[in-house]
């Protein structure tokens, strides 16, 4: 029997999708101010952070909350990283000082060497900028390239912050719907991307493996896309945060390894998820030297340099034992199986494309309610934080992003609550 949570089952596929992507604007926590710069008028805090904020508000009121919202893996940074940092604090007198604007030479050389091995062609230390996380690298890239009115193609659903960054740069997001294929996962619609290219197209962002869908893009699709982009003035910006996190023996092919796309490539990477170092805020940007020297203008005006202590932690992470990364993938694969099993137990409510990478699943729900209201309902009535799909682009409506980066017990606790709410007549 269909159970509705008191909400009619969604019947009409032509139901109008809401254009508002801000949860906080629907709660009164975020208001329009006429004095704001225009670049902020069409921009929101990432819907992920908005749901974290609302969940924290509920906890402050004494309510029990379990989160499938934020992309936060449950494992800590490996002990050898902590041990190295403790040693550095005692032995390195300049640890409290700035580093070079571009980052520690030792760390940049390590990153250049790793990049050379993964890409298959020479990478110079002068092409590497150490950044405070990949978010900064992505933002620097867009600020450096995008003029007002320039277009940036985002395969949709897309990582919510990419759209907000384009908006702050006063560019225009061009969402191109991906193909929901239950066999290979979400995949790029290359013909649609080709059709979306215009004289105003400045860049395309390739997040692979992808947040929020868990897609690992098909190699042949990426090669076909590269053939279209090669020789154009369109930049390829890669978001490689989850490049290590692949399931089912899938292959993660990096489009940046296609040398004919260079020099119009910017790679953005992070140590956050791979090594459990989210709070250290450390990552890097890799591009051609001439562009990097101009990106330094933004980096200098913004933060001067990535935190010195975090750069030391990154050296330890990248040069230390790597077996722990394999274990991280194994643990998260178990979490992936756990959340898929729970989704399978609710076929009247959810359908989904199994994730091939990262630690997100993007189920579609079968209710006549927009995703912001659905996420709020699960938060306020079940005590479960999820993220509304509309924050990931118009193709995300009637979906929720669920993270399985938390423990299996948290995943099961969250779905126990969802099932209890679903069963209410």
C-alpha positions in Angstrom: 0.0 0.0 0.0 1.2 3.5 -0.8 2.1 5.5 2.3 2.2 9.2 1.9 3.4 11.0 5.0 0.2 13.0 4.6 1.4 14.2 1.1 -0.1 13.2 -2.2 2.0 10.9 -4.4 3.6 12.8 -7.2 1.7 12.0 -10.4 2.4 14.9 -12.8 5.9 15.0 -14.3 5.3 18.5 -15.5 4.8 19.9 -12.0 6.6 23.3 -12.0 10.0 23.1 -10.4 10.8 25.8 -7.9 13.5 28.2 -8.9 14.5 29.1 -5.3 17.5 27.0 -4.2 18.0 28.5 -0.8 16.6 26.7 2.3 17.4 29.6 4.6 15.3 32.0 2.6 12.3 29.8 3.2 12.9 29.8 6.9 13.4 33.6 7.2 17.1 33.2 8.2 18.4 34.8 5.0 16.9 38.1 3.8 17.5 40.3 0.8 19.3 43.5 1.6 19.1 46.3 -1.0 22.6 47.5 -0.2 24.2 44.2 -1.2 26.5 44.1 -4.2 24.8 42.7 -7.3 27.1 39.7 -7.3 25.4 38.4 -4.1 21.8 39.0 -5.2 21.6 35.7 -7.1 23.9 33.8 -4.8 23.1 31.6 -1.8 25.1 29.9 0.9 25.6 26.3 -0.4 22.4 24.4 0.4 24.7 21.8 2.1 25.8 24.3 4.6 22.3 25.7 5.0 21.1 22.2 6.1 24.0 21.9 8.5 23.0 25.2 10.0 19.4 24.2 10.5 20.4 20.8 11.9 22.7 22.6 14.4 19.8 24.8 15.4 17.6 21.8 16.1 20.4 20.2 18.2 20.8 23.5 20.2 17.1 23.1 21.1 17.9 19.7 22.6 16.5 17.6 19.7 18.2 14.4 18.5 19.6 14.8 15.0 21.4 12.4 12.8 23.0 13.7 9.6 23.3 12.3 6.1 23.9 15.8 4.9 27.5 17.0 5.1 30.3 15.2 3.1 32.3 14.4 6.2 34.0 11.0 6.4 33.9 9.3 9.8 37.6 8.4 9.9 40.3 10.7 11.4 43.6 11.6 9.8 46.2 8.8 10.1 48.3 8.9 13.3 51.6 9.4 11.5 50.3 12.8 10.3 49.5 13.9 13.8 52.9 12.6 15.0 54.7 14.6 12.3 52.8 17.8 13.2 53.6 17.4 16.9 57.3 17.0 16.0 57.2 20.0 13.7 55.7 22.1 16.4 58.6 21.3 18.7 61.4 21.4 16.2 60.6 24.0 13.6 61.0 27.5 14.9 59.4 29.2 11.9 56.2 27.1 11.9 54.2 30.1 13.1 55.3 32.2 10.2 54.1 32.7 6.6 55.3 30.5 3.9 56.0 31.6 0.3 52.8 32.9 -1.3 52.8 29.9 -3.7 53.5 27.3 -1.0 56.3 25.3 0.5 58.8 24.2 -2.2 59.0 20.7 -0.7 55.3 20.2 -0.9 55.0 21.7 -4.4 57.7 19.3 -5.6 55.9 16.3 -4.1 52.6 17.4 -5.7 54.4 18.0 -9.1 55.9 14.5 -8.9 52.6 12.9 -8.0 50.9 14.8 -10.8 53.5 13.8 -13.4 53.0 10.1 -12.5 49.2 10.3 -12.6 49.0 12.4 -15.8 51.8 10.8 -17.8 53.7 13.9 -18.8 56.1 16.4 -17.2 54.7 18.7 -14.5 56.9 21.6 -13.2 56.9 22.8 -9.6 56.2 26.2 -11.1 52.8 25.0 -12.2 51.6 24.1 -8.6 50.0 26.5 -6.1 49.2 25.2 -2.6 45.7 26.4 -1.6 43.5 26.3 1.5 41.5 23.3 0.1 40.2 22.6 -3.3 37.3 25.1 -2.8 39.8 27.9 -2.9 41.4 26.5 -6.0 38.0 26.2 -7.8 37.0 29.8 -6.7 40.4 31.2 -7.8 40.0 29.5 -11.2 36.6 31.0 -11.8 37.5 34.5 -10.6 40.6 34.4 -12.8 38.7 33.5 -16.0 35.1 34.6 -15.8 33.9 38.1 -16.8 30.3 39.3 -16.2 28.0 37.4 -18.6 30.5 34.6 -19.4 29.0 31.1 -19.4 30.3 28.1 -17.4 28.9 24.7 -18.3 28.1 22.4 -15.3 26.9 18.9 -15.9 23.8 18.7 -13.9 23.1 17.9 -11.1 26.3 19.7 -10.1 28.2 20.4 -6.9 26.2 23.3 -5.4 29.2 25.5 -4.5 30.3 25.5 -8.2 27.2 27.4 -9.1 27.5 29.8 -6.3 31.2 30.5 -7.2 30.2 31.2 -10.8 27.5 33.5 -9.6 29.9 35.5 -7.4 32.2 35.8 -10.4 29.2 37.3 -12.2 29.1 34.5 -14.7 26.1 32.5 -15.9 25.7 28.8 -15.1 24.7 26.6 -18.0 23.4 23.3 -16.6 23.5 20.4 -18.9 21.5 17.4 -17.7 23.3 14.2 -17.2 21.9 10.8 -18.2 20.6 8.7 -15.3 21.7 5.2 -16.3 21.2 2.6 -13.7 23.7 0.3 -15.3 26.8 2.6 -15.6 25.5 5.4 -13.2 25.0 9.0 -14.1 27.0 9.8 -17.3 27.8 12.9 -19.3 25.5 13.8 -22.2 28.3 14.8 -24.5 26.0 15.8 -27.5 24.0 18.1 -25.2 27.2 19.7 -23.9 28.4 20.3 -27.4 25.0 21.9 -28.2 25.3 24.1 -25.0 28.6 25.6 -26.1 28.3 29.2 -27.3 30.7 32.1 -28.0 30.3 33.1 -24.4 31.4 29.7 -23.0 34.5 30.3 -20.9 34.8 27.0 -19.0 33.4 23.6 -18.1 33.8 22.1 -14.7 34.4 18.3 -14.5 33.9 16.9 -11.0 34.9 13.2 -11.3 34.0 11.2 -9.3 31.0 13.4 -8.9 29.3 15.1 -6.0 26.2 14.7 -5.6 25.5 11.8 -7.9 28.3 9.4 -7.2 29.0 9.2 -10.9 32.4 8.0 -12.2 32.4 9.3 -15.8 32.8 6.9 -18.7 36.3 7.2 -20.2 34.9 7.2 -23.8 32.6 10.1 -22.9 35.5 12.1 -21.6 37.6 11.4 -24.6 34.7 12.5 -26.9 34.3 15.7 -24.9 38.0 16.3 -25.1 37.8 16.1 -28.9 35.1 18.7 -28.9 37.0 21.1 -26.6 40.6 20.7 -28.0 41.7 23.7 -29.9 38.9 26.0 -28.5 39.4 28.7 -25.9 37.3 26.8 -23.4 39.0 25.9 -20.1 38.5 22.5 -18.5 38.4 22.9 -14.7 38.7 19.6 -12.9 37.6 18.9 -9.4 39.5 15.8 -8.3 38.6 15.6 -4.6 37.3 12.1 -4.9 39.7 10.7 -7.5 40.8 7.9 -5.1 37.3 6.8 -4.1 36.0 4.3 -6.7 33.9 1.2 -6.2 33.2 -2.0 -8.1 36.7 -2.0 -9.7 35.6 1.0 -11.9 38.2 3.2 -13.6 38.5 6.9 -12.9 39.9 8.5 -16.0 41.1 12.0 -15.6 40.3 14.2 -18.5 43.3 16.4 -17.5 45.6 13.5 -18.7 44.6 14.3 -22.3 47.6 16.5 -23.2 46.0 18.2 -26.2 43.7 20.0 -23.8 46.6 21.9 -22.2 47.4 24.6 -21.5 43.7 25.3 -21.0 43.3 23.1 -18.0 43.1 23.9 -14.3 43.2 21.0 -11.9 41.8 21.5 -8.4 42.6 18.8 -5.7 42.4 18.3 -2.0 43.7 16.1 0.8 40.5 16.5 2.8 38.6 13.4 2.0 41.5 11.1 1.1 43.3 11.5 4.4 40.5 12.6 6.7 42.0 16.1 6.8 38.9 18.3 6.2 39.7 20.8 9.0 43.3 21.3 7.9 42.0 23.1 4.8 44.8 22.1 2.4 44.8 21.4 -1.3 46.4 22.5 -4.6 45.9 24.0 -8.0 47.7 22.9 -11.1 47.7 24.9 -14.3 50.1 26.5 -16.8 52.6 28.8 -15.2 51.4 32.0 -17.0 47.9 31.6 -15.7 49.1 30.5 -12.3 51.1 33.7 -11.9 47.9 35.7 -12.4 45.9 33.5 -10.1 48.5 34.4 -7.4 47.0 37.9 -7.4 43.7 36.5 -6.1 45.4 34.1 -3.7 47.5 37.0 -2.3 44.5 39.3 -1.9 42.5 36.6 -0.2 44.7 34.6 2.2 48.4 35.3 1.5 49.3 31.6 1.8 47.9 28.3 2.9 48.4 27.6 6.6 52.0 26.6 7.2 51.1 23.9 9.7 48.6 22.4 7.2 51.3 22.3 4.5 53.5 20.3 6.8 50.6 17.9 7.5 50.2 17.5 3.8 53.8 16.6 3.3 53.4 13.8 5.9 50.2 12.6 4.3 51.6 12.4 0.8 54.9 10.9 1.7 53.8 8.5 4.5 52.2 5.1 4.3 49.3 4.9 1.8 47.7 1.7 2.9 45.3 3.6 5.0 43.7 5.1 1.9 42.9 1.6 0.7 41.2 0.9 4.0 39.2 4.2 3.7 37.8 3.0 0.4 36.9 -0.4 1.8 35.1 1.2 4.8 33.2 3.5 2.5 32.3 0.7 0.2 30.7 -1.0 3.1 28.8 2.2 3.9 27.7 2.4 0.3 26.2 -1.1 0.4 24.5 -0.3 3.7 22.7 2.8 2.5 21.7 1.2 -0.8 20.2 -1.7 1.1 18.1 0.7 3.2 17.0 2.6 0.1 16.0 -0.8 -1.5 13.8 -1.3 1.5 11.8 1.8 0.6 10.9 1.2 -3.1 7.6 3.1 -2.8 9.5 6.2 -1.6 12.9 6.2 -3.3 14.5 5.2 -6.6 18.1 5.7 -7.2 21.1 5.2 -9.5 23.8 3.2 -7.5 26.9 5.4 -6.9 30.1 4.3 -8.5 32.4 6.7 -6.6 32.6 9.4 -3.9 30.3 8.9 -0.9 27.0 10.2 -2.0 23.8 8.8 -3.4 21.2 11.0 -5.1 17.8 9.2 -4.7 14.6 10.5 -6.4 11.6 10.5 -4.1 8.0 9.9 -5.2 6.1 12.7 -3.5 4.4 15.8 -4.7 6.6 18.2 -2.7 9.6 20.2 -3.7 13.0 19.1 -2.4 13.5 22.0 0.0 10.2 21.1 1.8 11.0 17.4 1.7 14.4 18.0 3.3 12.8 20.3 5.9 10.2 17.6 6.6 12.8 14.9 7.2 14.7 17.3 9.5 11.8 18.6 11.6 9.7 15.4 11.7 12.3 12.7 11.6 15.4 14.4 12.9 17.4 13.5 9.8 19.6 16.0 7.8 19.6 15.5 4.1 20.2 18.0 1.3 17.5 19.2 -1.1 18.3 18.3 -4.7 17.3 21.7 -6.1 20.6 23.1 -4.6 22.5 21.0 -7.2 20.7 22.5 -10.2 17.2 22.3 -11.8 17.8 18.6 -12.7 18.2 17.9 -9.0 14.6 18.7 -8.1 12.7 15.8 -6.6 16.0 14.3 -5.4 17.8 14.4 -2.1 21.5 14.1 -1.6 22.5 11.6 1.1 26.0 11.2 2.3 27.3 7.8 3.4 30.5 9.2 4.8 29.2 8.8 8.4 29.2 5.5 10.3 27.0 2.5 9.4 25.2 3.0 12.7 24.3 6.6 11.8 23.1 5.4 8.4 20.9 2.8 9.9 19.7 5.2 12.6 18.7 7.8 10.0 16.8 5.2 7.9 15.1 3.8 11.0 13.7 7.3 11.5 12.7 7.8 7.9 10.9 4.4 7.8 9.1 5.3 11.0 7.9 8.6 9.5 7.0 6.8 6.2 4.9 4.2 7.9 2.7 6.8 9.7 -0.8 6.9 8.2 
